[in-house]
């Protein structure tokens, strides 16, 4: 089991940057994949990036080039957001699941993840 808490959201101007942090606590020795999703107003949750304890990284097309996921320590995964646009306004969520439970090619699928944080709001203004 994994407990997750996101932080780092806030309000930023168009073109700005933010670093979102996912702090987690796990109660077993399994290898996990950690991911970031977002839900914009009126839209479904969208997978952005994922990183596994095995070092593999995955990005959606919308995240490539502007967003970077990193494992900063044994219990922190960050998402670095650059060149933020108004359409990036959303609640950003961190999620986790054991690597063995995620099928290949489904690392950015919402249903692949068992554990979720409460989310952190990112608002981009002009």
Secondary structure, DSSP 8 states (H G I E B T S, - for coil): -EEEEEE--EEEETT--EEEEEEEEESS---EEEEEEEE-TTS--EEEEEEETTS-EEE-TTTTTTEEEEEEETTEEEEEE-S--GGG-EEEEEEEEEGGGS-TT-TT-GGG-SEE---EEEEEE-
